[in-house]
Amino acid sequence: MSEPLSLVWLRRDLRLHDNAALYHAFKSGRPVLPVFIFDRLILDALDDRNDRRVEFLVQEINRLQDELAKLGSTIIVRYGKPVDVWKELISQYTIGDVFANHDYEVYAKERDKTIGDLLAEHAIGFHTSKDQVLFERDEVLTGKKTPYTVFTPYSRNWREKLTDFYLKAYPTETYFKQFWKTKSLPVPTLDEMGFEPVGESFPPRATPDSLIDSYKKTRDFPALPHSTSQLSIHLRFGTVSVRDLARQAKQVEDKTFLTELCWRDFYFQVLDHFPHVEKQSFRREYDQIEWRNNEAEFEKWCRGETGYPIVDAGMRQLNTIGWMHNRVRMITASFLCKHLLIDWRWGEAYFGKKLRDYDLSANNGGWQWAAGSGTDAAPYFRVFNPTLQAKRFDAKDVYIREWVPELDTPNYPKPIVEHTMARQRAIDTYRKALKKVK
């Protein structure tokens, strides 16, 4: 093949609509061919061969393949280690440039550096763009040109900056004729990659304005069937455009949903500027806490057998469908860190295994908030009372009984710990650790 191609490496942006990397590939003037890699460095580390995320990816890649086939094109899909895959692609295709969108995790940045160096050795350009966030890196800074570590002033600056310019969609559809014309290539199956299907349906991509408009009123009540959008898996893998969602959220009267998108940007920039949060506390003094880390109690928390109904309901929902209501995520996380004094990293890792919408930045930010160790964190002396939380947000036990049917029977376990004692124990433990640092 003599005609050089522009390859678009899709990662967290599995859509043809409003995709920054795809747009810039089109603007290169060359024929465009998308690429997706099922990364063995990530997939081989997964414990569960029934991982919903892999099934979702296979589903969405096949959807993209169908869309591209209608346009007379295809997507190259490989299963392997990125370096090995790119060496193969370089040998098989005449590549002019490679386009991709930014990623902010430590592994992703190291991967992109390695691939960029490899491409450069072959005189192939590697161009990356902002796509999965509205603002990134150094776009929203303090007056001293430093990254924000507190959400409220960040959100104020973020809102002021969020003009229509940043919400414009990339007009990729205008250039679809530039997709390289070729026959469809095969997509690896779950079985070929060593996985098995769960067989569940995933939430729809569309979100009605009525849900966004009523989001503030409904989002804290887990029993309501449509209290949240459940778009998190689509945002995680970029099957929806965050710009489209932000335009939609900006048009409704209540801006609570828009604020959630702001939180998402905030946690991305925290991870980007402070990569130590991936393994350590944002506030490093919190790494001095003497966690109890009782493995038997951790297992009961994982199984949803703590004797606290709202906690158990949340954990069983997570284990059953790979998703948990956001209010309940806060309750279960707080319970593990404060009531059981188990290291937040244990809980974060468990969520990372189970959540279909797992996103390192948001998951890490939420867990460090609950543990008191992160940005904008709940102060260490604030300890959620799970019983009062249940009365406030699931007053009729509708959510709880859905997931804990044996409630009020002898089969339901007694509370693993007494709340008042556990609360004081947590406060004393945190206070002792933080005094050591001062």
MARDO-807170 format. One record per residue: residue in one letter; x, y, z of N, C-alpha, C in turn. Coordinates in steps of 0.001 Angstrom, whole numbers, padded with zeros to 6 digits, always signed. Layout:
BEGIN
aXYZXYZXYZ;...
//
This chain:
BEGIN
m+000855-001195+000000+000000+000000+000000+000887+001240+000000;s+000681+002136-000959+001525+003312-001050+000879+004542-000429;e-000439+004596-000452-001125+005784+000070-001104+005770+001594;p-000476+006772+002231-000427+006770+003694-001807+007049+004305;l-002046+006408+005432-003314+006555+006161-003106+007373+007419;s-004190+007970+007905-004231+008521+009254-005013+007531+010112;l-004352+006967+011109-005018+006032+012011-005517+006771+013240;v-006721+006437+013659-007305+007024+014879-007358+005936+015930;w-006582+006106+016990-006510+005106+018057-007593+005442+019090;l-008677+004683+019058-009774+004883+020002-009461+004170+021313;r-009767+004844+022431-009548+004235+023742-010778+004460+024631;r-010941+005713+025057-012086+006075+025915-013047+006970+025132;d-013195+006716+023853-013936+007619+022973-014602+006814+021858;l-015383+005821+022246-015904+004844+021281-017144+005375+020566;r-016934+006365+019732-018029+006942+018950-017428+007649+017739;l-018245+007770+016704-017840+008509+015515-018304+009957+015590;h-019340+010210+016380-019896+011554+016534-019052+012377+017499;d-018793+013641+017139-018157+014599+018050-016934+014007+018747;n-015990+013561+017958-014772+012946+018491-013585+013782+018029;a-012868+014377+018982-011788+015310+018644-010694+014649+017811;a-010232+013478+018233-009149+012799+017506-009581+012451+016089;l-010792+011972+015959-011298+011615+014635-011386+012849+013739;y-011853+013951+014298-011947+015199+013529-010570+015634+013018;h-009577+015598+013903-008233+016045+013498-007621+015075+012486;a-007978+013801+012582-007511+012846+011570-008107+013181+010211;f-009399+013492+010192-010038+013896+008939-009356+015128+008356;k-009041+016082+009238-008443+017342+008767-007035+017145+008216;s-006440+015981+008455-005110+015706+007898-005182+015547+006383;g-006383+015280+005883-006569+015131+004453-006336+013734+003918;r-005858+012825+004751-005602+011453+004323-006830+010570+004572;p-006892+009400+003953-007918+008422+004329-007738+008025+005794;v-008844+007813+006482-008820+007598+007932-009294+006188+008267;l-008577+005551+009172-008924+004199+009604-008821+004116+011129;p-009920+003775+011827-009876+003655+013284-009193+002355+013742;v-008634+002415+014949-007965+001272+015575-008445+001168+017022;f-008668-000057+017494-008920-000275+018922-008098-001467+019375;i-007494-001356+020559-006671-002438+021109-007274-002921+022421;f-007618-004189+022483-007947-004812+023765-006610-005084+024458;d-006294-004246+025407-004964-004197+026018-004773-005362+026990;r-003877-006277+026635-003640-007441+027496-003008-007053+028828;l-002284-005959+028869-001696-005528+030133-002785-005192+031149;i-003962-004796+030652-005103-004518+031530-005969-005765+031693;l-006315-006408+030594-007258-007522+030647-006698-008730+031377;d-005417-009013+031223-004836-010184+031880-004811-010043+033396;a-004914-008799+033886-004893-008567+035333-006276-008684+035971;l-007326-008820+035150-008681-008913+035691-008918-010291+036291;d-009499-010313+037494-009759-011576+038188-010975-012300+037622;d-011974-011513+037202-013265-012065+036823-013331-012263+035312;r-013561-013495+034903-013703-013776+033466-015084-013418+032954;n-015968-012964+033839-017295-012469+033449-017343-010959+033611;d-016296-010280+033232-016202-008838+033467-017134-008072+032530;r-018054-007318+033128-019051-006579+032341-018414-005547+031431;r-017310-004972+031872-016683-003922+031073-016159-004468+029742;v-015596-005659+029788-015088-006268+028562-016256-006600+027633;e-017334-007102+028222-018517-007403+027409-019084-006136+026777;f-019119-005059+027545-019603-003777+027018-018711-003309+025873;l-017401-003435+026045-016469-003014+024992-016690-003811+023709;v-016836-005116+023831-017071-005942+022649-018366-005515+021963;q-019400-005263+022775-020687-004817+022215-020532-003508+021461;e-019844-002549+022064-019723-001224+021470-018782-001214+020270;i-017736-002025+020301-016838-002114+019151-017578-002719+017961;n-018416-003714+018224-019206-004292+017133-020217-003288+016582;r-020747-002441+017473-021646-001377+017003-020893-000423+016080;l-019693-000032+016490-018869+000832+015640-018551+000143+014308;q-018247-001145+014373-017943-001884+013144-019130-001857+012182;d-020337-002011+012737-021538-001965+011891-021712-000583+011259;e-021476+000467+012050-021604+001831+011532-020592+002082+010418;l-019375+001613+010632-018320+001832+009636-018557+000992+008386;a-019103-000201+008566-019390-001050+007404-020396-000374+006474;k-021360+000316+007051-022343+001039+006245-021697+002184+005464;l-020557+002636+005966-019822+003706+005290-018747+003141+004367;g-018728+001811+004235-017747+001171+003367-016372+001053+003978;s-016281+001150+005310-014980+001121+005971-014989+000069+007082;t-014024+000171+007991-013900-000815+009057-013110-000213+010213;i-012951-000998+011273-012078-000645+012390-011133-001813+012617;i-009842-001516+012774-008864-002542+013108-008975-002818+014602;v-009262-004052+014983-009384-004407+016402-008388-005520+016704;r-007499-005270+017646-006482-006258+018014-006526-006536+019511;y-006112-007730+019852-006003-008158+021252-004534-008430+021522;g-003913-007601+022362-002491-007780+022624-001938-006631+023436;k-000636-006588+023575+000026-005494+024272+000220-004349+023276;p-000085-003114+023681-000058-001995+022729+001227-001887+021908;v+002379-002056+022527+003640-001932+021781+003701-002986+020680;d+003336-004227+021027+003377-005297+020028+002391-005036+018893;v+001194-004561+019254+000184-004278+018236+000657-003183+017298;w+001232-002118+017857+001659-001006+017002+002842-001385+016121;k+003691-002266+016593+004777-002753+015731+004196-003505+014534;e+003155-004300+014780+002492-005024+013693+001845-004056+012706;l+001139-003060+013242+000441-002106+012371+001418-001325+011511;i+002562-000951+012094+003574-000209+011344+004097-001054+010176;s+004198-002364+010400+004705-003242+009348+003639-003562+008299;q+002364-003457+008674+001276-003864+007782+000674-002712+006977;y+000761-001493+007502+000103-000348+006863+001113+000770+006621;t+000840+001584+005624+001607+002810+005413+000912+003910+006212;i+001529+004305+007305+000893+005232+008251+001562+006596+008164;g+000753+007618+007929+001279+008972+007924+001303+009565+009318;d+000155+009472+010008+000041+010004+011368-000930+009139+012162;v-000780+009219+013481-001709+008561+014405-002326+009637+015282;f-003640+009572+015435-004369+010537+016256-005062+009801+017402;a-005058+010423+018575-005726+009846+019747-006171+010978+020652;n-006948+010636+021648-007384+011624+022639-006643+011411+023954;h-006462+012492+024690-005716+012451+025947-006324+011455+026932;d-005450+010840+027690-005843+010051+028849-004999+010556+030012;y-005497+010400+031249-004872+011103+032366-004348+010178+033457;e-004543+008881+033298-004050+007946+034303-002557+007708+034103;v-001888+007330+035182-000437+007147+035133-000065+006111+034076;y-000734+004971+034093-000428+003931+033110-000645+004446+031690;a-001761+005140+031468-002088+005624+030122-001046+006615+029619;k-000580+007486+030496+000421+008467+030062+001756+007794+029736;e+002105+006786+030524+003342+006044+030237+003201+005260+028931;r+002032+004642+028723+001761+003907+027478+001875+004826+026270;d+001254+005992+026350+001268+006917+025215+002675+007437+024929;k+003465+007627+025979+004860+008052+025777+005634+006963+025025;t+005423+005712+025418+006115+004595+024773+005712+004475+023309;i+004403+004570+023044+003922+004444+021669+004360+005647+020832;g+004324+006826+021434+004784+008021+020721+006237+007903+020295;d+007080+007369+021195+008498+007179+020865+008662+006157+019745;l+007873+005074+019811+007937+004048+018773+007556+004618+017406;l+006475+005366+017373+006031+005962+016116+007066+006947+015580;a+007666+007719+016478+008666+008704+016060+009867+008027+015393;e+010222+006831+015872+011335+006096+015275+011067+005770+013804;h+009778+005715+013460+009386+005407+012082+008868+006650+011353;a+009197+007830+011892+008802+009108+011292+007294+009227+011127;i+006563+008675+012105+005101+008768+012109+004692+009729+013220;g+003887+010718+012900+003439+011683+013897+002413+011080+014845;f+002445+011523+016101+001476+011078+017108+000856+012321+017725;h-000433+012531+017477-001112+013761+017885-002277+013412+018822;t-002303+014052+019983-003387+013789+020927-004159+015064+021240;s-005430+014890+021594-006333+016030+021801-007171+015837+023059;k-007710+016924+023554-008680+016866+024658-010023+016398+024116;d-010643+015443+024791-011948+014986+024312-012879+014527+025428;q-012377+013779+026407-013281+013154+027376-013671+014069+028530;v-013130+015273+028541-013472+016253+029568-013814+017577+028892;l-014404+018474+029667-014675+019816+029156-013462+020719+029338;f-012821+020588+030513-011574+021310+030791-010574+020342+031390;e-009318+020520+031031-008290+019587+031488-007044+020338+031932;r-006134+019594+032497-004781+020030+032798-004710+021447+033344;d-004224+022397+032533-004005+023761+033020-005058+024745+032525;e-006211+024249+032122-007235+025161+031594-008001+025889+032691;v-008105+025296+033873-008795+025946+034998-007815+025953+036173;l-007183+027109+036403-006180+027239+037451-006553+028352+038417;t-005910+028351+039566-006114+029414+040546-005490+030704+040025;g-005708+031780+040765-005105+033059+040401-003589+033009+040412;k-003017+032051+041173-001563+031888+041234-001054+030894+040187;k-001959+030497+039276-001620+029561+038194-001215+028188+038721;t-001857+027778+039800-001644+026448+040364-002952+025663+040264;p-002885+024335+040275-004119+023542+040191-004962+023682+041457;y-006253+023657+041278-007167+023713+042416-007133+022399+043194;t-007264+022514+044512-007397+021332+045361-008686+021380+046176;v-009488+022420+045951-010790+022548+046596-011834+022745+045506;f-012927+021996+045607-013882+021959+044506-014645+023268+044313;t-015108+023890+045380-016001+025045+045238-015390+026167+044403;p-014175+026640+044708-013597+027684+043837-013295+027165+042437;y-012924+025893+042336-012707+025304+041007-013990+025361+040195;s-015096+024967+040804-016377+024924+040080-016832+026319+039675;r-016536+027300+040517-016914+028677+040196-016168+029145+038945;n-014865+028886+038904-014048+029255+037750-014465+028445+036523;w-014725+027163+036721-015144+026248+035649-016423+026738+034984;r-017407+027139+035800-018685+027621+035259-018509+028914+034462;e-017696+029821+035002-017473+031091+034314-016808+030867+032959;k-015966+029861+032891-015215+029595+031664-016025+028807+030633;l-017113+028155+031088-017857+027233+030234-018775+027985+029267;t-018177+028614+028291-018944+029292+027248-019319+028290+026159;d-020143+028735+025226-020583+027849+024148-019410+027348+023301;f-018328+028094+023286-017155+027690+022510-016673+026297+022915;y-016674+026035+024224-016173+024757+024727-017190+023627+024586;l-018403+023955+024207-019460+022953+024092-019772+022591+022644;k-019099+023231+021710-019351+022947+020300-018905+021536+019957;a-019747+020843+019195-019399+019491+018757-018443+019553+017574;y-017530+018599+017530-016679+018470+016346-017526+017891+015211;p-017574+018542+014041-018476+018117+012963-017928+016931+012173;t-017717+015839+012852-017086+014680+012202-017931+014121+011056;e-019260+014170+011212-020131+013583+010185-019885+014193+008804;t-019459+015443+008771-019197+016131+007499-018107+015436+006686;y-017225+014696+007368-016040+014137+006714-016079+012620+006596;f-017228+012021+006848-017274+010554+006849-016813+009936+005528;k-016902+010680+004452-016461+010144+003148-014971+009857+003134;q-014242+010406+004127-012795+010200+004171-012389+008888+004847;f-013328+008161+005406-012958+006857+005944-012395+006007+004816;w-011337+005315+005119-010688+004481+004118-011629+003365+003684;k-011801+003196+002413-012728+002201+001880-012053+000829+001845;t-012597-000079+002600-012049-001430+002675-013092-002361+003266;k-012865-003646+003199-013827-004609+003746-013719-004663+005264;s-014779-005129+005910-014806-005221+007368-013813-006265+007872;l-013148-005901+008959-012211-006816+009611-012876-007445+010829;p-012448-008621+011253-013092-009299+012388-012793-008603+013715;v-013734-008733+014631-013582-008230+016001-013391-009436+016920;p-012363-009439+017767-012179-010571+018675-013428-010794+019536;t-013754-012040+019743-014914-012373+020586-014483-012477+022042;l-015454-012459+022935-015170-012664+024356-014442-013986+024564;d-014930-015020+023915-014338-016349+024077-012884-016365+023616;e-012595-015708+022519-011222-015680+022005-010265-014965+022957;m-010807-014068+023774-009968-013350+024740-010045-013967+026135;g-010737-015096+026244-010795-015797+027530-011845-015292+028494;f-012878-014628+027962-013942-014100+028823-015270-014767+028480;e-016193-014655+029412-017531-015208+029226-018560-014091+029364;p-019660-014173+028622-020675-013109+028714-021493-013188+029995;v-021862-012015+030507-022801-011941+031629-024227-011990+031081;g-024392-011395+029902-025690-011458+029232-026699-010441+029705;e-026242-009390+030399-027153-008346+030878-027212-007199+029867;s-028299-006468+029898-028402-005271+029065-027746-004104+029793;f-027266-003144+029026-026618-001976+029595-027547-000766+029475;p-027348+000253+030321-028226+001433+030288-028189+002116+028924;p-029284+002736+028522-029315+003443+027240-028444+004685+027266;r-028022+005131+026089-027173+006325+025996-027971+007615+026122;a-029239+007591+025770-030046+008820+025776-030491+009159+027200;t-030495+010444+027499-030956+010930+028803-031999+012014+028587;p-033242+011789+029045-034285+012801+028831-034033+014069+029636;d-034439+015199+029079-034297+016473+029792-035004+016442+031135;s-036106+015714+031214-036876+015680+032463-036046+015086+033599;l-035212+014076+033295-034369+013491+034339-033310+014487+034785;i-032685+015165+033827-031654+016143+034173-032246+017295+034964;d-033458+017714+034600-034111+018838+035276-034504+018482+036706;s-034875+017211+036953-035312+016797+038286-034199+016104+039071;y-032995+016128+038532-031892+015362+039094-031638+015706+040565;k-031686+016978+040909-031413+017403+042282-032413+016797+043257;k-033659+016669+042833-034717+016178+043715-034682+014660+043879;t-034189+013959+042868-034319+012501+042871-033015+011739+043103;r-031872+012375+042922-030616+011637+042809-030193+010915+044085;d-030699+011314+045252-030266+010699+046504-031135+009533+046954;f-032122+009166+046171-033084+008145+046603-032920+006887+045748;p-032230+005888+046273-031870+004717+045462-033051+003853+045032;a-034200+003983+045699-035358+003156+045332-036053+003665+044073;l-035840+004944+043728-036489+005490+042543-035853+004887+041294;p-036645+004349+040376-036090+003636+039221-035278+004505+038278;h-035600+005790+038172-034871+006672+037255-034361+007906+037988;s-033796+007670+039178-033310+008803+039966-031972+009322+039457;t-031220+008473+038765-029951+008895+038177-029923+008454+036720;s-029003+009019+035963-028967+008751+034519-028349+007392+034186;q-027488+006887+035065-026701+005671+034818-025873+005780+033530;l-025540+007014+033183-024718+007247+031995-023228+007022+032254;s-022881+006706+033493-021468+006655+033869-020667+005678+033015;i-021248+004546+032638-020498+003600+031807-020261+004186+030416;h-021219+004967+029926-021059+005585+028602-020040+006723+028642;l-020021+007470+029729-018998+008503+029887-017618+007871+030054;r-017590+006762+030781-016308+006084+031018-015647+005654+029711;f-016430+005114+028788-015864+004605+027545-016132+005511+026350;g-016701+006681+026607-016854+007670+025548-017848+007287+024477;t-018832+006490+024820-019879+006170+023839-020902+007297+023746;v-020791+008276+024648-021534+009527+024530-020531+010674+024595;s-020923+011813+024080-020066+013003+024102-020361+013827+025349;v-019322+014133+026119-019517+014960+027310-019966+016369+026919;r-019581+016820+025723-020012+018148+025285-021522+018162+025010;d-022013+017097+024392-023460+016997+024164-024213+017020+025488;l-023718+016253+026462-024379+016186+027765-024349+017532+028471;a-023207+018213+028399-023078+019508+029073-024001+020546+028450;r-024141+020536+027117-025077+021462+026477-026499+021189+026963;q-026833+019926+027030-028162+019532+027492-028380+019969+028942;a-027376+019742+029794-027491+020090+031214-027513+021599+031435;k-026828+022324+030575-026754+023781+030729-028082+024454+030379;q-028891+023770+029561-030142+024367+029099-031284+024237+030107;v-031189+023276+031036-032276+023104+032008-032085+024084+033164;e-033169+024321+033892-033140+025341+034947-032203+024972+036084;d-032335+023743+036571-031480+023320+037681-030133+022831+037137;k-029053+023252+037773-027712+022959+037250-026994+021858+038021;t-027730+021051+038779-027093+020010+039580-026377+018989+038711;f-027000+018594+037617-026376+017609+036738-025101+018189+036129;l-025135+019450+035775-023940+020100+035232-022813+020098+036257;t-023184+020280+037525-022184+020254+038593-021525+018887+038687;e-022283+017832+038441-021694+016492+038451-020646+016345+037351;l-020890+016946+036205-019882+016932+035135-018650+017731+035545;c-018873+018773+036331-017763+019567+036854-016919+018740+037820;w-017586+017981+038713-016860+017084+039629-015987+016119+038829;r-016539+015617+037724-015805+014673+036893-014521+015318+036358;d-014622+016529+035820-013432+017249+035359-012450+017476+036505;f-012989+017839+037665-012158+018151+038830-011292+016945+039206;y-011918+015770+039276-011158+014586+039667-010143+014180+038598;f-010447+014428+037332-009468+014166+036289-008249+015058+036470;q-008480+016359+036755-007324+017250+036881-006548+016968+038163;v-007216+016484+039213-006491+016081+040424-005553+014917+040104;l-006077+013906+039417-005256+012747+039052-004105+013154+038141;d-004368+014075+037224-003343+014507+036278-002236+015286+036977;h-002608+016191+037873-001620+017042+038549-000986+016372+039765;f-001711+015471+040403-001226+014839+041633-001296+013313+041484;p-000472+012738+040608-000591+011301+040315-000355+010395+041512;h+000219+010934+042604+000442+010093+043781-000863+009599+044395;v-001998+010265+044048-003271+009850+044654-003678+008442+044233;e-003089+007950+043141-003456+006613+042678-003095+005555+043720;k-002003+005777+044457-001550+004785+045437-001512+005316+046867;q-001501+006650+046997-001343+007249+048332-002446+008266+048588;s-002559+008654+049841-003527+009675+050196-003130+011003+049557;f-004141+011769+049114-003852+013107+048609-003205+013915+049722;r-003812+013856+050901-003198+014470+052084-002303+013396+052710;r-001033+013504+052481-000120+012415+052812-000109+012066+054302;e-000484+013017+055144-000490+012705+056571-001495+011615+056916;y-002497+011429+056043-003498+010396+056312-002966+008988+056061;d-001790+008887+055461-001168+007572+055318-000588+007079+056645;q-000652+007916+057671-000176+007516+059003-001268+006820+059830;i-002475+006745+059318-003576+006134+060066-003299+004654+060291;e-003513+004202+061514-003306+002789+061853-004611+002031+061586;w-004742+001568+060352-005944+000828+059979-005992-000519+060692;r-007184-000964+061024-007355-002288+061642-007192-003387+060598;n-007767-003156+059408-007648-004097+058286-007960-005537+058686;n-009105-005704+059341-009572-007034+059725-010133-007736+058481;e-009471-008796+058043-009835-009438+056777-011214-010087+056831;a-011587-010647+057985-012906-011279+058112-014011-010228+057995;e-013800-009072+058605-014790-008001+058519-014853-007447+057094;f-013705-007366+056442-013686-006896+055051-014498-007841+054168;e-014354-009135+054377-015101-010104+053583-016601-009952+053812;k-017001-009697+055044-018432-009492+055323-018943-008227+054640;w-018118-007203+054630-018498-005966+053922-018649-006262+052432;c-017691-006989+051864-017747-007312+050433-019012-008093+050092;r-019403-009026+050940-020566-009872+050661-021889-009185+050989;g-021842-008069+051696-023079-007420+052132-023694-008146+053316;e-022866-008418+054321-023314-009132+055517-022835-008420+056778;t-022976-007092+056790-022503-006311+057939-023560-006149+059023;g-024810-006441+058696-025893-006212+059642-026436-004799+059598;y-025897-003987+058701-026436-002648+058450-027130-002689+057086;p-028456-002664+057055-029198-002946+055821-028830-002090+054618;i-028628-000785+054797-028337+000068+053653-026954-000252+053081;v-026015-000593+053958-024677-000991+053506-024756-002311+052753;d-025466-003268+053330-025565-004595+052712-026313-004540+051386;a-027343-003716+051310-028090-003576+050057-027180-003042+048955;g-026384-002035+049299-025479-001463+048313-024450-002461+047814;m-023850-003201+048738-022826-004145+048331-023413-005287+047505;r-024604-005700+047833-025231-006773+047053-025651-006267+045672;q-026097-005032+045601-026396-004449+044294-025126-004428+043440;l-024024-003997+044037-022747-003962+043327-022351-005351+042833;n-022433-006328+043717-022013-007681+043368-022917-008317+042312;t-024188-007893+042291-025150-008527+041391-025174-007896+040005;i-025157-006567+039938-025306-005914+038635-024104-005050+038250;g-023070-004998+039096-021878-004227+038743-022080-002723+038802;w-023029-002299+039583-023320-000866+039710-023940-000622+041075;m-023709+000558+041630-024303+000936+042904-024717+002392+042834;h-025861+002689+043435-026354+004063+043488-025328+004952+044179;n-025161+006190+043692-024086+007046+044177-024199+007380+045664;r-025389+007662+046155-025556+007934+047582-025092+006742+048406;v-025423+005551+047938-025060+004341+048674-023561+004069+048551;r-022942+004495+047465-021481+004376+047363-020821+005153+048500;m-021324+006341+048780-020756+007144+049864-020953+006464+051215;i-022134+005886+051417-022451+005242+052701-021575+004007+052911;t-021473+003166+051892-020684+001942+052040-019197+002250+052207;a-018715+003271+051495-017305+003642+051605-016997+004196+052991;s-017857+005072+053470-017667+005630+054800-017684+004538+055855;f-018592+003586+055704-018703+002499+056682-017413+001696+056740;l-016839+001376+055585-015612+000585+055580-014465+001334+056245;c-014298+002608+055871-013156+003381+056381-013327+003772+057848;k-014511+004229+058202-014717+004782+059537-015195+003721+060538;h-016255+003000+060211-016778+002013+061170-015842+000825+061364;l-015247+000347+060254-014404-000840+060348-012915-000507+060354;l-012580+000764+060103-011188+001208+060045-010355+000303+059131;i-010871+000125+057927-010171-000628+056897-009699+000357+055827;d-008473+000208+055416-007808+001115+054480-008687+001352+053246;w-008870+002621+052899-009709+002979+051761-009243+002310+050474;r-007947+002004+050378-007430+001372+049164-008002-000028+048954;w-008334-000716+050060-008972-002027+049935-010342-001883+049269;g-011107-000916+049756-012439-000697+049200-012383-000187+047784;e-011448+000713+047525-011309+001254+046174-010989+000134+045191;a-010095-000774+045578-009725-001884+044704-010911-002818+044474;y-011722-003040+045512-012885-003921+045346-013897-003299+044387;f-014153-002014+044564-015029-001310+043615-014446-001392+042200;g-013122-001269+042106-012475-001330+040811-012684-002654+040104;k-012803-003727+040860-013052-005043+040276-014497-005206+039841;k-015415-004569+040563-016834-004870+040388-017600-003850+039546;l-017219-002576+039592-018022-001540+038948-017929-001608+037432;r-019056-001664+036772-019056-001636+035308-018648-000258+034791;d-018827+000786+035632-018476+002148+035222-017177+002621+035874;y-016351+001664+036314-015138+002027+037051-014296+003029+036276;d-013992+004118+036947-013141+005168+036400-012178+005551+037515;l-010899+005377+037300-009919+005573+038365-010057+006920+039047;s-010169+007995+038280-010177+009335+038876-011379+009535+039791;a-012574+009180+039323-013781+009377+040129-013831+008410+041302;n-013443+007159+041069-013466+006166+042139-012480+006551+043239;n-011280+006939+042834-010267+007358+043796-010711+008608+044550;g-011265+009571+043807-011721+010799+044458-012820+010537+045461;g-013760+009663+045113-014849+009338+046023-014382+008614+047265;w-013475+007675+047100-012972+006930+048261-012132+007807+049168;q-011302+008650+048582-010493+009528+049434-011371+010575+050126;w-012466+010970+049479-013423+011864+050148-014001+011166+051381;a-014425+009934+051201-015038+009190+052307-014047+008947+053437;a-012792+008697+053075-011780+008405+054088-011259+009663+054776;g-011545+010826+054191-011065+012079+054764-009696+012475+054271;s-009131+011684+053354-007740+011893+052957-007572+012663+051656;g-008690+012999+051001-008595+013586+049673-008858+015076+049626;t-009057+015576+048399-009450+016967+048222-010901+017101+048657;d-011255+018225+049249-012641+018450+049650-013182+017324+050514;a-012301+016651+051206-012721+015442+051906-013620+015748+053095;a-014469+014767+053418-015269+014866+054631-014307+014875+055810;p-014449+015801+056759-013533+015822+057906-013593+014499+058663;y-012475+014146+059275-012389+012819+059884-013425+012580+060973;f-013903+013665+061573-014886+013495+062653-016315+013388+062122;r-016497+013487+060802-017820+013264+060227-017936+011791+059866;v-018779+011096+060577-018956+009663+060369-020422+009407+060058;f-020714+008994+058849-022098+008712+058466-022714+007686+059421;n-023925+007956+059862-024705+006967+060603-025539+006209+059571;p-025207+004960+059266-025915+004262+058192-027404+004067+058466;t-027773+003965+059741-029191+003801+060078-029964+005070+059758;l-029399+006226+060120-030060+007496+059816-030053+007765+058315;q-028991+007383+057636-028944+007546+056178-030062+006744+055513;a-030283+005533+056010-031351+004691+055454-032716+005320+055687;k-032935+005844+056891-034231+006467+057205-034472+007699+056335;r-033412+008411+056040-033556+009641+055268-033761+009368+053782;f-033039+008393+053229-033042+008211+051776-033757+006941+051306;d-034155+006083+052246-034929+004890+051883-035895+004599+053020;a-036734+005597+053307-037569+005582+054513-038473+004357+054613;k-038940+003857+053485-039847+002705+053489-039124+001393+053185;d-037829+001428+053211-037002+000229+052993-037241-000440+051641;v-037670+000330+050660-037959-000265+049346-036667-000769+048691;y-035664+000076+048669-034368-000306+048096-033741-001428+048913;i-033768-001274+050230-033136-002278+051088-033761-003654+050893;r-035081-003715+050866-035750-005017+050754-035551-005648+049380;e-035295-004824+048381-035021-005393+047065-033755-006233+047092;w-032757-005763+047845-031463-006438+047863-031213-007259+049120;v-031986-006996+050175-031832-007751+051430-033191-008356+051795;p-033632-009371+051056-034973-009926+051289-035138-010591+052647;e-034034-011011+053273-034137-011690+054570-034165-010718+055747;l-034288-009415+055447-034386-008419+056517-035526-008794+057464;d-035334-008582+058760-036343-008889+059788-036586-010385+059952;t-035658-011203+059507-035747-012643+059752-034511-013066+060540;p-034560-014241+061160-033391-014716+061921-032154-014930+061056;n-032343-014994+059739-031211-015227+058841-030357-013988+058607;y-030919-012819+058974-030151-011598+058738-029151-011391+059880;p-027883-011107+059561-026856-011020+060613-027045-009819+061537;k-026554-009992+062742-026523-008883+063700-025462-007883+063232;p-025583-006611+063635-024584-005614+063229-023157-006041+063587;i-022267-005848+062628-020880-006258+062796-020157-005419+063839;v-020678-004211+064069-020059-003281+065006-021143-002320+065492;e-020976-001807+066696-021950-000859+067252-021557+000551+066816;h-022528+001308+066332-022234+002574+065669-021524+003568+066586;t-022034+003812+067773-021470+004847+068648-020023+004521+068996;m-019760+003267+069318-018397+002859+069642-017491+003020+068416;a-017986+002565+067266-017174+002616+066054-016865+004060+065656;r-017846+004921+065803-017643+006328+065469-016528+006925+066329;q-016584+006691+067649-015581+007257+068541-014207+006644+068290;r-014197+005351+067990-012926+004673+067685-012271+005283+066447;a-013078+005572+065443-012549+006184+064224-011983+007568+064509;i-012742+008368+065240-012297+009724+065559-010987+009690+066339;d-010915+008806+067319-009699+008698+068143-008507+008242+067311;t-008729+007284+066413-007648+006749+065582-007126+007811+064621;y-008047+008524+063993-007645+009587+063071-006906+010698+063826;r-007470+011102+064959-006853+012198+065726-005430+011836+066137;k-005245+010596+066577-003922+010134+067005-002919+010179+065851;a-003346+009732+064677-002455+009707+063515-002088+011118+063076;l-003056+012007+063060-002797+013359+062590-001984+014184+063575;k-002086+013849+064863-001252+014527+065877+000214+014188+065704;k+000487+012954+065260+001862+012531+065072+002573+013373+064017;v+001791+013800+063027+002368+014530+061908+002681+015960+062272;k+001872+016528+063150+002040+017955+063490+003282+018214+064319;
//
